[in-house]
Amino acid sequence: MMNKPGELYIGLMSGTSLDAVDAVLVDFKQPQLKLLANYQLPLTATLKTEILALNQPGHDDLNRAMRMQRELGYVFAHAVQALLAAAELESSAISAIGSHGQTVRHQPQGEFGFSLQLGDPATIAELTGIPCCADFRSRDIAAGGQGAPLVPAFHQRYLASDQQARAIVNIGGMANISLLQPGQALRGFDTGPGNVLMDAWIDLHLQQPFDRDGSWAATGTVNQQLLADLLQHPFFAQTGPKSTGRETFGVSMLTPLSGQDTAANIQATLLELTAQTIVAGLDANIEAIYLCGGGAKNTQLRQRIAALAERPVETTEQLGMSAEYLEAIAFAWLARCLIRGETSNAPTVTGAKGERILGAIYPA
């Protein structure tokens, strides 16, 4: 068995791509964190279908949502148990779990805005014997913010440079950008769809969960008129703070596209939409772009971002941070901040009235 090497936290992340639960074990001994172990628990097709159904109003929503709340609690707890087994650690070695939960509604605008993530933290704490920190978005929303994106504050803490103006681009189902510029306030926001539309389109036409390396998109030609129409969406004209989700960029957005061109050409157009809206979010003085999230593996998307931005594009691996598990690591950090009573939001990103301690603790 491993000895407890320091401040150990677990981060859990299940994003809008709905492919898997990412679980990470992180040691926060200073000066730099260390990823000690990771585990990925795929979501079943049935579970994915049920979660997607909750993204839109439907019959018996409340009952279905609360049953899903408990079911996902069991799923997340299983991911923690598998991670601990792989790391040969007992639960007593872990300070806390930071669980993002599974977003099913994100509507932060207005007087009674909200963001709902399912995955019962009480069940996670009960089954693992580890304190579970969750509900990280609500306090920022209560303070007038969007509650998202939350990762830019983590990016600033661990990936900023005194010498280089950097953009960290997290490409999950949605894409968000963090602008880390020496001597300037942190900025960040959602840029729009990341993988969500491309994944849904290839699933519809080829019954594949994602376009590996963007290889299918690479066989198509961008439909410039269709792209121009898609870019007219009002979200793209908004300035930050701004955040989005499947309510805005969901499967229903694809229905009008059928029949407008070949399926491969539409896939190429959806990839170009993601690339152009990410690059549109860059400031002129950004020197380098670092990608993370599932979209960082999409070779065609990465090449388009580099060509459009005319800047070098790498992954966060070049900065010593896992590109695949960075978001889960961020939620381990959010848990650590909560346990230590430290603020962890970025008001310049979310629009909150000030810095706040985020999340709620469910004791072991």
C-alpha positions in Angstrom: 0.0 0.0 0.0 1.1 3.6 -0.7 1.8 5.8 2.2 -0.1 9.1 2.3 2.3 11.5 0.6 0.6 14.7 1.4 -2.6 16.6 0.7 -4.6 14.2 -1.3 -7.8 15.1 -3.0 -10.0 13.4 -5.6 -11.7 15.2 -8.5 -14.7 13.9 -10.4 -15.8 15.3 -13.7 -18.6 14.3 -16.0 -19.1 16.9 -18.8 -21.5 17.7 -21.5 -20.0 15.2 -23.9 -21.5 12.4 -21.6 -18.8 9.9 -22.5 -17.4 9.0 -19.1 -16.8 10.0 -15.5 -13.2 11.2 -15.0 -11.7 10.5 -11.6 -8.3 11.8 -10.5 -6.2 11.6 -7.4 -4.2 14.7 -6.9 -1.4 15.6 -4.4 -1.4 19.3 -3.6 1.9 19.4 -1.8 3.6 22.7 -2.7 5.0 24.1 -4.9 3.2 22.2 -7.7 0.4 19.7 -7.7 0.9 16.1 -8.9 -1.5 13.8 -10.6 -1.0 10.5 -8.9 -3.7 8.3 -10.5 -6.6 8.5 -12.8 -9.6 6.4 -13.7 -12.3 6.7 -16.4 -15.7 5.1 -16.0 -17.7 5.1 -19.2 -21.3 6.0 -19.0 -23.7 3.4 -20.4 -25.8 4.2 -23.4 -29.0 3.9 -21.3 -27.7 6.3 -18.7 -26.6 8.8 -21.4 -30.0 8.6 -23.1 -31.7 9.3 -19.7 -29.4 12.3 -19.0 -30.0 13.8 -22.4 -33.8 13.5 -21.9 -33.4 15.6 -18.8 -31.8 18.4 -20.8 -35.2 19.4 -22.1 -38.6 19.7 -20.5 -40.5 16.5 -20.5 -43.0 14.3 -18.6 -42.5 13.7 -14.9 -39.2 15.7 -14.8 -38.9 16.0 -11.1 -39.3 12.3 -10.3 -36.9 11.4 -13.1 -34.3 14.0 -12.1 -34.2 13.0 -8.4 -33.9 9.3 -9.3 -31.0 10.2 -11.6 -29.5 12.3 -8.8 -29.3 9.1 -6.7 -28.2 6.8 -9.5 -25.4 9.1 -10.5 -24.3 9.3 -6.9 -23.7 5.6 -7.0 -21.9 5.9 -10.4 -19.5 8.6 -9.1 -18.9 6.6 -5.9 -18.0 3.6 -7.9 -15.5 5.7 -9.9 -13.9 6.8 -6.6 -13.7 3.3 -5.3 -12.1 2.0 -8.5 -9.6 4.9 -8.4 -8.6 4.2 -4.8 -8.2 0.5 -5.7 -5.9 1.4 -8.6 -3.8 3.7 -6.4 -3.8 1.1 -3.5 -5.1 3.7 -1.0 -7.7 3.6 1.7 -10.4 6.2 1.9 -8.9 7.6 5.1 -5.9 8.9 3.1 -8.1 11.3 1.2 -8.9 14.8 2.5 -12.0 15.3 0.3 -13.7 14.6 -3.0 -14.6 17.5 -5.4 -17.5 16.4 -7.6 -18.7 18.6 -10.5 -21.8 16.5 -11.0 -23.6 16.1 -14.3 -25.1 19.3 -15.7 -28.7 18.8 -16.9 -29.8 22.5 -17.0 -27.7 25.7 -17.1 -29.8 28.8 -17.1 -27.9 31.4 -14.9 -29.5 34.5 -16.4 -32.1 36.6 -14.7 -33.2 37.2 -11.1 -33.8 33.5 -10.4 -31.1 32.0 -12.6 -29.7 28.6 -11.7 -27.4 25.7 -12.8 -28.3 22.2 -11.9 -25.8 19.3 -11.6 -26.9 15.8 -10.6 -24.9 13.2 -8.7 -25.9 13.1 -5.1 -22.9 14.2 -2.9 -24.5 12.7 0.2 -24.6 9.3 -1.5 -20.9 9.7 -2.6 -19.9 10.6 0.9 -21.9 7.7 2.4 -20.5 5.0 0.0 -16.9 6.2 0.0 -16.4 7.3 3.6 -14.8 10.5 2.3 -16.1 14.1 2.6 -17.7 15.2 -0.6 -17.6 18.8 -1.8 -20.2 19.7 -4.5 -22.6 22.4 -5.8 -19.8 24.7 -6.8 -21.8 26.9 -9.1 -24.7 28.1 -6.9 -22.8 30.6 -4.7 -21.3 32.4 -7.7 -24.8 32.6 -9.3 -26.2 33.9 -6.0 -23.6 36.6 -6.1 -24.8 37.7 -9.6 -22.4 35.5 -11.6 -22.8 32.9 -14.4 -21.5 30.1 -12.2 -19.4 29.2 -15.2 -16.8 28.7 -16.4 -15.1 27.8 -13.1 -11.8 26.4 -14.5 -10.2 29.8 -15.5 -9.3 30.5 -11.8 -7.5 27.2 -11.7 -5.8 27.9 -15.0 -4.5 31.2 -13.6 -3.2 29.5 -10.4 -1.3 26.8 -12.1 -0.8 27.6 -15.8 -0.1 31.4 -16.0 3.3 32.8 -16.9 5.0 36.0 -16.1 6.7 36.0 -19.6 4.0 34.7 -22.0 0.4 35.7 -22.7 -1.4 32.4 -23.0 -4.9 31.1 -23.9 -6.0 27.9 -22.2 -8.8 26.4 -24.3 -10.9 23.6 -22.7 -12.8 21.8 -25.4 -15.4 19.5 -24.0 -19.0 19.3 -25.1 -18.8 23.1 -24.8 -15.6 25.1 -25.2 -14.3 27.7 -22.8 -11.3 29.9 -23.0 -9.0 31.4 -20.3 -6.9 34.5 -21.2 -3.8 34.5 -19.0 -1.9 37.8 -19.7 0.9 39.1 -17.5 -0.1 42.3 -15.7 -3.8 42.0 -16.7 -6.9 40.7 -15.0 -8.0 37.2 -15.7 -10.6 36.9 -18.4 -12.5 33.8 -19.6 -15.8 32.7 -21.0 -17.6 29.9 -22.9 -17.0 30.4 -26.6 -19.8 28.1 -27.7 -20.0 24.5 -28.9 -16.9 22.4 -28.5 -17.5 18.7 -29.4 -21.2 18.6 -28.8 -22.6 19.2 -32.3 -19.9 17.2 -34.0 -20.4 14.3 -31.7 -24.2 14.3 -32.2 -23.9 14.6 -36.0 -21.5 11.7 -36.4 -23.6 9.6 -34.0 -26.7 10.4 -36.1 -25.1 9.5 -39.4 -22.3 6.9 -38.7 -23.4 5.7 -35.3 -20.0 6.6 -33.8 -19.7 8.5 -30.5 -17.1 11.0 -31.8 -15.0 11.8 -34.9 -11.6 10.4 -34.1 -8.9 12.9 -35.0 -11.5 14.8 -37.0 -11.0 12.3 -39.8 -14.5 12.3 -41.1 -14.7 16.1 -41.0 -11.4 16.2 -43.0 -13.2 14.4 -45.9 -15.7 17.1 -46.2 -15.7 20.7 -47.5 -16.9 23.6 -45.3 -20.3 25.0 -46.5 -19.6 28.7 -46.2 -23.2 29.8 -46.4 -24.3 27.3 -43.7 -21.3 28.4 -41.6 -22.3 32.1 -42.0 -25.9 31.2 -40.9 -24.6 29.3 -37.8 -22.4 32.2 -36.9 -25.4 34.5 -36.7 -26.5 32.8 -33.5 -26.8 35.6 -30.9 -24.6 33.9 -28.3 -21.5 34.5 -30.5 -22.2 38.3 -30.5 -22.3 38.5 -26.7 -19.2 39.6 -24.8 -18.2 38.0 -21.5 -19.2 37.1 -18.9 -21.1 34.4 -20.8 -21.7 30.7 -20.5 -23.8 28.2 -22.3 -24.9 24.6 -22.5 -27.1 22.0 -24.3 -30.1 24.3 -23.9 -28.5 26.6 -26.5 -26.3 24.2 -28.5 -28.1 20.9 -28.4 -29.2 18.1 -30.7 -32.3 20.1 -31.7 -29.9 22.6 -33.4 -29.0 19.9 -35.9 -32.5 19.1 -37.2 -32.6 22.1 -39.7 -29.2 21.1 -41.1 -30.3 17.7 -42.6 -30.5 17.9 -46.3 -28.6 21.2 -46.6 -25.4 19.4 -47.8 -23.7 16.0 -47.6 -23.3 14.7 -44.1 -19.5 14.9 -44.3 -19.6 18.6 -45.5 -21.8 19.5 -42.6 -19.4 17.7 -40.2 -16.6 19.8 -41.7 -18.8 22.9 -41.2 -19.5 22.1 -37.6 -15.8 21.6 -36.9 -15.1 25.0 -38.5 -17.8 26.6 -36.4 -16.0 25.4 -33.2 -12.6 26.5 -34.5 -13.7 30.0 -35.6 -15.6 30.7 -32.4 -12.7 29.7 -30.3 -10.3 31.9 -32.3 -12.7 34.8 -32.1 -12.3 34.7 -28.4 -8.6 35.4 -28.5 -7.0 38.8 -27.6 -4.5 40.2 -30.1 -1.6 39.9 -27.7 -2.0 36.1 -27.0 1.2 34.5 -27.9 0.4 30.8 -27.5 -2.6 28.5 -27.3 -2.8 25.4 -25.1 -5.7 22.9 -25.5 -7.2 20.5 -23.0 -10.3 18.4 -22.9 -11.4 15.7 -25.4 -11.3 18.2 -28.3 -7.5 18.5 -27.8 -7.2 15.0 -29.4 -9.0 16.2 -32.6 -6.1 16.7 -35.0 -8.2 18.4 -37.6 -9.7 20.8 -35.1 -6.3 21.6 -33.7 -4.9 22.3 -37.1 -7.8 24.6 -38.0 -7.4 26.6 -34.7 -3.6 27.0 -35.4 -4.3 28.1 -39.0 -7.0 30.6 -38.1 -5.1 32.0 -35.1 -1.7 32.1 -36.8 -0.2 31.1 -33.4 1.4 27.9 -32.1 -1.1 25.5 -30.6 0.0 22.8 -28.1 -1.8 20.9 -25.4 -1.4 21.6 -21.7 0.8 18.6 -21.5 3.5 21.0 -22.7 2.9 22.9 -19.4 3.1 19.8 -17.3 -0.6 19.4 -16.9 -2.7 16.5 -18.1 -4.8 17.7 -21.1 -7.3 14.8 -20.7 -7.9 15.1 -17.0 -7.3 18.8 -16.4 -10.9 19.6 -15.6 -11.2 16.8 -13.1 -8.0 18.1 -11.5 -9.6 21.6 -11.3 -12.5 20.2 -9.2 -10.1 18.5 -6.8 -8.6 22.0 -6.4 -12.0 23.5 -5.8 -12.6 20.9 -3.1 -9.3 21.9 -1.5 -10.2 25.5 -1.6 -13.5 24.8 0.1 -12.0 22.7 2.8 -9.4 25.4 3.5 -12.0 28.2 3.5 -10.5 29.9 0.4 -12.3 31.7 -2.4 -12.1 30.0 -5.8 -14.3 31.9 -8.2 -13.0 34.6 -10.6 -15.5 37.6 -10.7 -13.9 39.0 -13.8 -14.8 35.7 -15.5 -18.3 34.9 -14.2 -19.5 38.4 -13.4 -20.1 37.7 -9.7 -20.1 40.7 -7.4 -16.9 39.5 -5.7 -14.8 36.6 -4.6 -16.7 33.8 -2.9 -16.0 30.4 -1.2 -17.7 27.9 -3.6 -19.4 24.7 -2.8 -21.0 22.7 0.0 -19.4 20.0 2.2 -21.1 16.6 2.8 -19.2 15.0 5.7 -18.0 11.4 5.6 
